[in-house]
Amino acid sequence: MEPHDSTVLKAGLQAAVGSTGVGSAGAPATASSMTRERLGQLSGRILDSINTVIDGKADAARLALTVLLAQGHLLVEDVPGVGKTMLAKTLARTIECSVSRIQFTPDLLPSDVTGVSMYNQATGSFQFRPGAVFANIVIGDEINRASAKTQSALLECMEEHQVTVDGSTHHLGEPFMVVATQNPIEMEGTYPLPEAQRDRFMARISMGYPDAAAELAMLSTHQSTSPLEAVVPVATAAEVAAMIATVQSTYVSSAVKEYTVALGRATRESRHLRLGASPRALLSLLRAAKAHATLQGRDFVLPDDVRTLVGPVLGHRIIVDRRAAAAGATAASVLAEVVASLPVAPDAGRR
């Protein structure tokens, strides 16, 4: 990256994560915030509800909430049967807001997702019929079982929080979050997500198998009824919007922004990577770091917040070089090497 590119990128980070403004995909900066004490209470209740359903996956629950408060979208990737859809459904149930679920299949059409204009004989005009994406939280189940054309129908929705059909733009409600699940691409009947689609997801997580104790508890609690049925909303959409506004006010120092830019440049210059982190990826990383810091009870971001989220936020966006992959390199190992090569003072982000 040339020096002027770095300057432009830092200016973009300043605009997108400043204490009063938001990025192009965000909620209005005029949204009312709440006290950080109140945010801590609500976030604790949301996490407690999720953890009553998803046994032994507290980190996954916290990351899902982090992405929600950072105004991002979450991709949950793993083999069938480990709780991907259950995590998405539980998060949605903890909030009193509109929720829709899209079961992605090979015959799913883009109009099924975004909506379609239909002719009304009574009025003699076309009327827009909203698709399933018109909800506060959209659960996209097995997103990589649909064709690339249908997957791409979500691009504008996820980035700009709007849908354009037949030349007319329809805005989505706020907050808006897509929680998509996908199976490993090696499994039968799956299509790989296009790079542009992966880049719209703020973070990707893998559920993994629960430990023995959590699995034993699950066998006892999931027999007669699903614990999901007992989950009730603990926050309203307005309260979530206020939580998001509070996250936006979290302070980010110049040192933390420069460290984030250095991380991005290091991925692009790594000899092990064919594709490094995009500017959108760095914006997502810093927004997620603000949410992470807020959930930790701080009103400022530390480099540790950024480092903690490097794997979930950048791991699905980079592409390992074929030679490096053949030698055993993975996205996780390369990112770990990049982070280790950029030491920084732990308290660099303090006011």
Helices and strands as residue ranges (DSSP letters): H 3-17, H 36-53, H 58-69, E 74-77, H 84-93, E 95-96, E 99-103, H 110-114, E 115-120, E 125-130, E 137-141, G 143-145, H 148-152, H 154-160, E 162-165, E 168-171, E 177-182, H 195-200, E 203-205, H 212-221, G 227-230, E 235-236, H 237-248, H 254-269, E 273-275, H 279-295, H 303-308, H 310-314, E 319-320, H 322-326, H 331-340
